[in-house]
Amino acid sequence: MKLEFTRMNNIDGDPLLIRGSEAALASGGAYIVTQDTERLLLRLGVILPDRDIQTFNTAVLQTLSPVFNVVMTDENRFYNRLGTAFVYACIRAKSENAEVILLDRFISAPGLPPDEFSTLSIGRVTTPIGEILGPRPGDPDIDEQLAIIDAKMRQKGTNKIILVDDGLSTVDALEPYEEIANTQGWQIVDMTLGVLPSAGNGDEWNTKAAAMIITGRSPVCVLPVTSPLDWICQRDFTLFGGKTVAMDGVGYPLTAPYFSPFTGGQSASIPTGRLNEVSQKILLANQAMIRAIDRQIGQPLTFTDVLNAGYGLPVSLLGKLPIPSPEDSVTEYIGTALACI
């Protein structure tokens, strides 16, 4: 297989989508959901029977489908293709003396030596004064991460980087990487992505064109999409996902899931009139999955387990319920959240 073949959607012959079609992706207005339930659970050290994973996935799909034109990926096929593209990014990096920087926690390529790439964990953090860049919950400070990468690149004698991520959303999703690269004196020479939107000039989803301006080449892409309504990683419909939040006086990492009673659903484009309905069903799906985890591990999952897995404590930006304590049961907390809707 030649390297340029990874710039095409079909890396293998298995169907990537379990809901929707490539025509729906191309026509505009698709609501893209990339499954990642199995990988989310692995960070918790939990392996659930496939029936429990699929029960959760199906519940999310059935909740969203009456509201949106949902296009949903199969988790393993999506990440397997990303893993293949990741390997080829490392091959390209060797030929171009560039450093691959992996930005996503769930992308992996078994057998790929860890010295073949670097990792960088960053995201937008919501604060009382707006949004800033910060590390994901449980990861080191950004400056510490950048110092490690910079030392490795100096040793290689390069300032070129190739970014690998599960995807980009709107054009402003590129801003943190441009900002970091400019500050560090790095040159972004290529990108390998899962989801890659494109649209007309001036459209916030004209992300592919913006990426091409930065790198001078078309990004490697697993799932191209035209003018989507939104793109959501399915973990953001769990208590373990959402936007990172910083609050004074709180000593634990926090995240705000994309549904009520934590947020007003804006980050997931949920219409105000459907927010309670969608949120209640999503919470019930979470409750069923956590109860399956409790049975699997033989005891209640607690938020200490959540923190140890590198996830944050859920916080209600609407002020509808308190932040849980690490020792609290996740199942019981979901019951409290349901009572707030």
C-alpha positions in Angstrom: 0.0 0.0 0.0 1.4 3.4 -1.0 1.3 6.3 1.5 -1.0 8.4 -0.6 -3.7 5.8 -0.4 -4.3 6.8 3.3 -5.6 10.1 1.9 -8.7 8.2 0.9 -11.7 7.3 3.1 -11.8 3.6 2.5 -8.6 2.1 4.0 -10.3 -1.3 4.3 -13.4 -2.8 2.8 -15.7 -2.9 5.9 -18.5 -0.4 6.2 -17.5 2.5 8.4 -21.0 3.8 9.2 -23.7 2.0 11.2 -26.1 4.8 10.7 -26.4 7.2 7.7 -24.4 7.1 4.5 -21.5 8.9 2.6 -24.3 10.6 0.7 -25.6 12.1 3.9 -22.1 13.2 4.9 -21.7 15.0 1.5 -25.2 16.6 1.3 -24.8 18.8 4.4 -26.5 19.0 7.8 -25.3 15.6 9.1 -25.1 15.2 12.9 -22.0 13.1 13.3 -21.4 10.8 16.3 -18.2 8.9 16.5 -18.5 5.9 18.9 -15.8 5.4 21.5 -17.6 3.5 24.4 -15.3 0.5 24.5 -12.2 2.7 24.6 -13.8 5.0 27.3 -14.4 1.9 29.5 -10.9 0.6 28.9 -9.5 3.7 30.6 -11.6 2.8 33.6 -10.1 -0.7 33.5 -13.4 -2.2 32.6 -14.3 -4.7 29.9 -18.0 -5.1 29.5 -19.8 -7.7 27.5 -20.6 -6.5 24.0 -24.3 -6.6 24.7 -23.9 -3.9 27.4 -21.8 -1.7 25.1 -24.3 -2.0 22.3 -27.2 -1.4 24.6 -25.7 2.0 25.5 -24.7 2.8 21.9 -28.2 1.9 20.7 -29.8 4.0 23.4 -27.8 7.1 22.3 -28.7 6.5 18.7 -32.4 6.1 19.4 -32.4 9.2 21.5 -30.7 11.4 18.9 -32.3 10.1 15.7 -35.7 11.7 16.1 -34.0 15.1 16.6 -31.1 15.0 14.1 -30.0 13.5 10.8 -27.5 11.2 12.6 -24.5 9.7 11.0 -22.8 7.3 13.4 -19.5 5.5 13.0 -18.7 2.0 14.1 -16.2 2.4 16.9 -13.6 -0.3 16.1 -13.7 0.3 12.3 -13.2 4.1 12.8 -10.3 3.7 15.2 -8.8 0.8 13.3 -8.6 3.0 10.2 -7.2 5.8 12.3 -4.6 3.4 13.7 -3.5 2.4 10.2 -3.3 6.1 9.2 -1.3 6.8 12.4 1.3 4.2 11.4 1.7 5.7 8.0 2.0 9.2 9.6 5.0 7.8 11.5 6.4 6.4 8.3 6.1 9.7 6.5 7.6 11.5 9.5 10.8 9.4 9.2 11.2 10.2 5.5 10.6 13.9 6.2 12.5 14.1 9.6 9.3 15.3 11.3 7.9 14.5 14.7 4.4 12.9 14.9 2.3 14.4 17.7 -0.7 12.3 18.8 -3.5 14.5 20.2 -6.1 11.9 20.9 -6.2 9.5 23.9 -8.0 6.7 22.0 -6.0 6.4 18.9 -3.5 3.5 19.0 -1.4 1.2 16.8 -0.3 -2.0 18.6 3.3 -2.7 18.0 4.3 0.9 17.2 7.3 1.8 19.4 6.5 4.7 21.7 9.6 6.6 20.6 8.1 6.9 17.1 5.8 9.7 18.2 5.0 12.2 21.0 1.7 12.8 22.7 0.1 16.2 23.6 -3.0 16.4 25.7 -4.7 19.8 25.3 -8.2 21.2 25.1 -10.3 24.3 25.7 -11.0 24.9 29.4 -14.0 26.9 30.5 -13.2 29.4 33.2 -15.2 32.2 34.9 -13.6 34.7 32.5 -13.9 32.6 29.2 -12.0 29.8 27.6 -8.3 29.1 27.9 -6.0 26.3 26.8 -5.3 23.6 29.3 -4.4 19.9 29.7 -7.1 17.2 29.8 -8.1 15.9 33.2 -5.3 13.9 34.8 -2.6 15.0 32.4 0.5 17.1 33.1 0.7 20.9 32.6 0.9 21.9 28.9 4.3 23.6 29.4 5.7 20.4 30.8 4.3 18.3 27.9 5.7 20.8 25.4 9.1 20.8 27.0 9.4 17.0 26.6 8.4 17.2 22.9 10.7 20.1 22.2 13.7 18.3 23.7 13.1 15.3 21.6 12.8 17.4 18.4 16.0 19.3 19.2 17.7 16.0 19.5 16.4 15.0 16.1 17.3 18.4 14.6 13.9 19.2 13.3 11.1 21.8 13.8 8.5 19.9 11.6 5.5 18.2 13.1 2.7 16.0 11.9 -0.5 16.2 13.9 -2.7 13.1 14.5 -6.2 13.5 16.0 -9.6 11.9 15.9 -10.8 15.0 13.9 -11.3 18.7 13.7 -14.5 20.6 14.1 -14.9 24.2 13.0 -12.0 26.4 11.8 -11.3 27.7 15.3 -10.4 24.2 16.3 -7.1 24.8 14.5 -6.2 27.9 16.5 -4.7 26.2 19.6 -2.3 24.1 17.4 -1.3 27.1 15.3 -0.7 29.1 18.5 1.4 26.4 20.1 3.4 25.8 16.9 4.1 29.5 16.4 5.2 29.9 20.0 7.5 26.8 19.9 8.9 27.6 16.5 7.4 24.5 14.9 6.1 24.0 11.4 3.0 21.9 11.0 3.7 20.0 7.7 0.8 17.5 7.7 -2.3 16.3 9.6 -3.9 12.8 9.9 -7.5 13.1 11.0 -10.6 11.1 11.7 -13.4 13.6 11.0 -12.5 16.5 8.5 -15.2 19.0 7.6 -15.2 21.2 4.5 -17.5 24.0 3.4 -17.6 27.2 1.4 -15.4 30.2 1.9 -16.3 32.1 5.1 -18.2 29.1 6.6 -17.1 28.1 10.1 -16.9 24.4 8.8 -14.4 25.3 6.1 -11.8 23.4 8.2 -10.1 21.4 5.4 -9.2 24.5 3.5 -7.8 26.1 6.6 -5.7 23.0 7.4 -4.4 23.0 3.8 -3.3 26.7 4.1 -1.3 25.7 7.2 0.4 22.6 5.8 0.4 23.1 2.1 -1.2 19.7 1.5 -4.5 17.9 1.9 -4.8 16.2 5.3 -5.1 12.4 5.5 -8.7 11.8 6.4 -10.8 8.8 7.5 -14.3 10.6 7.5 -14.7 13.6 5.2 -17.9 15.6 5.7 -19.5 18.6 4.1 -21.1 21.4 6.2 -22.2 19.2 9.1 -24.7 20.4 11.8 -22.2 19.2 14.4 -19.7 16.5 15.3 -19.8 14.8 18.8 -17.6 12.2 20.3 -20.0 9.8 22.0 -18.1 10.0 25.3 -19.5 13.6 25.6 -22.9 12.0 26.2 -21.5 10.3 29.3 -20.5 11.5 32.7 -16.9 11.1 31.7 -16.9 13.5 28.8 -17.7 17.1 28.0 -15.8 20.3 28.2 -13.1 20.8 30.8 -14.0 23.3 33.5 -11.7 25.3 35.9 -13.2 26.6 39.1 -11.5 28.4 42.0 -11.3 26.4 45.2 -11.9 23.0 43.6 -8.9 20.7 43.8 -10.1 18.1 41.3 -10.4 18.3 37.5 -13.9 19.0 36.3 -15.9 18.4 33.1 -19.3 19.5 32.0 -21.2 16.9 29.9 -23.1 18.1 26.9 -26.6 17.7 28.4 -28.7 18.8 31.3 -28.5 19.2 34.2 -24.8 20.0 33.5 -25.2 22.3 30.5 -27.9 23.7 28.3 -26.9 21.4 25.4 -25.4 24.1 23.3 -22.1 22.2 22.7 -24.1 19.3 21.2 -26.6 21.6 19.3 -29.5 20.2 21.3 -32.6 22.3 20.7 -33.9 24.0 23.9 -37.3 22.5 23.4 -35.9 18.9 23.3 -33.2 19.4 26.0 -35.0 17.7 28.9 -36.3 14.8 26.8 -32.8 14.1 25.3 -31.0 14.6 28.6 -33.3 12.3 30.5 -32.8 9.5 28.0 -29.1 10.0 27.9 -28.9 9.8 31.7 -30.9 6.6 31.7 -28.5 5.1 29.2 -25.6 6.2 31.4 -27.4 4.7 34.4 -27.8 1.3 32.7 -24.2 1.3 31.6 -22.8 2.2 35.1 -25.0 -0.5 36.7 -23.5 -3.0 34.3 -20.0 -1.8 35.4 -21.0 -2.2 39.1 -22.0 -5.8 38.4 -18.9 -6.5 36.4 -16.5 -5.2 39.1 -18.5 -6.5 42.0 -18.9 -3.1 43.7 -20.1 0.4 43.0 -18.0 2.5 40.7 -17.0 5.6 42.5 -15.7 9.0 41.3 -12.3 8.0 42.7 -12.2 5.4 39.9 -13.3 8.1 37.5 -10.4 10.4 38.5 -7.9 7.6 38.5 -8.9 6.9 34.9 -8.1 10.5 33.9 -11.6 11.8 33.7 -13.0 14.8 35.6 -15.8 15.1 38.1 -19.0 16.2 36.4 -20.0 19.8 37.2 -23.3 21.5 36.5 -22.7 24.9 34.9 -26.4 25.5 35.5 -26.0 25.2 39.2 -28.6 22.4 39.4 -26.6 19.9 41.5 -23.4 19.8 43.6 -20.1 18.5 42.4 -19.7 14.9 43.6 -17.1 13.8 46.1 -14.5 11.3 45.0 -16.0 8.6 47.3 -19.5 9.0 45.9 -21.2 6.3 43.9 -21.6 7.1 40.2 -24.9 5.2 40.0 -26.4 7.2 42.9 -25.1 10.5 41.5 -26.9 9.7 38.2 -30.1 9.2 40.2 -29.6 12.7 41.7 -29.0 14.2 38.3 -32.2 12.6 36.9 -34.2 14.1 39.7 -33.0 17.6 38.6 -34.5 17.3 35.1 
